[in-house]
């Protein structure tokens, strides 16, 4: 174990635990626990959203993908960035106006009823846990590689930490973990970028010319098709990334933590700028890695490319810079998994326990106890699944999760907000069809029975999710269309029907 790395790791853990203790004193009510009493400003929430969204796969993986595969690696970053334009234009303000504590609130503003809330909550829990698994798997592998701790212990360390943050600090701790992570991430990445540019005397054309020389791809380095050889796979991946973000519960509930729609809009704009700047920096760092680190050094250390940024930091600044980058990576992992476990917790404790099981009159203390107990249970389940899926393709799980979000929650929200004729039966069929086809594609795909070779199932699952909503509505022309006019009133004025 490298002592410098260990000290940086302890500093991150100690700092976040101290902050959680501070947050615990401010999480005494359900409103404080679930949405931090709506106390965040738009810019603070934008920082938190960026912290929630930029995962370890982005920070570690994108730089490695650019260094290994050139043009195709940057395609991932483009998809992540464009997705926030969709979120800003179509989703952010309605979610803030209609929601109280969860995505279930948002849909229930139009379609009341316990069953609708149950199915939305269950889908959100599945998405959150599926996304938790690759984050925990990646964190376990990273800690094992850098600190010499075995994989199972590594997963338990991260899993216990994230559960502590949620159980004791609620949304206050979750938000500030994410804000601090974003500040560390952006400042650290910018510092690494400046050191790189100083190293090459600010000669960016040198990186562009040197990258093809060092890469075995040669002149094809800047051409598409190095990673995604199939055009269908490429289109499917982009579609999944662009639409999937607007269906991720841990991103959507962040818009409930601000005071008004102005701050909700500012949150999305701030997050878009932060994420855009981050991915532009990863482009240059990826080029720097392939230009300054030998191809043999990259591939011998880690064939996946996840250690590329550490190898670049070692060339630029030695052990101290590597330790600093490692601390950013740990903060990144902690922030994302904390947001995910909180989203799953709120879906069960608030939507299922309070509303579906009709425990609305339960005392405030009992509701908080249920929420915190739920966080522990979901944390243990996620840890167990992550340990069992150590050898699963992490990128495939991420693609599956985004595909599931884009084929269930996203079409449900789009039609709920913008289609007057949309019916409750259409909502049910859309949710079920997206969920079932995603599960089927997973079972038949490369990580299941290997009957189909589609690594990015979004191209099939997403259209079926939308078609399910449309066909269900057409087959039920006189069905329940919900409180559409009241919902519109609330979206545009902030007043109207209360959540059921």
Buried (B, 14 or more C-beta within 10 A) or exposed (E): EBEBBBEBBEEBBEBBBEBBEEBBEBBEBBBBBBBBBBBBBBBBBBBBBBBBBBBBBBBBBBBBBBBBBBBBBBBBBBBBBBBBBBBBEBBBBBBBBBBBBBBBBBBBBBBBBBEBBBBBBBBBBBBBBBBBBBBBBBBBBBBBBBBEBEBBEBBBBBBBBBBBBBBBBBBBBBBBBBBBBBBBBBEBBEBBBEBBBEBBEEEEEBBEEBBBEBBEBEEBBBEBBBBBEEEEBBBBBBBBBBBBBBBBBBBBBBBBBBBBBEBBBBBBBBBBEBBBBBBBBBBBBBBBBBBBBEBEBBEEBBEBBBBBBBBBBBBBBEEEBBBBBBBBBBBBBBBBBBBBBBBBBBBBBBBBBBBBEEBEEBEEEEBBEBBBBBBBEBBBBBBEBBBEBEEBBBBBBBBBBBBBBBBBBBBBBBBBBEBEBBBBBBBBBBBBBBBBBBBBBBEBBBBEEEEBEBBBBBBBBBBBBBBBBBBBBEEBEEBBBBBBEBBBBBBEEEEBBEBB
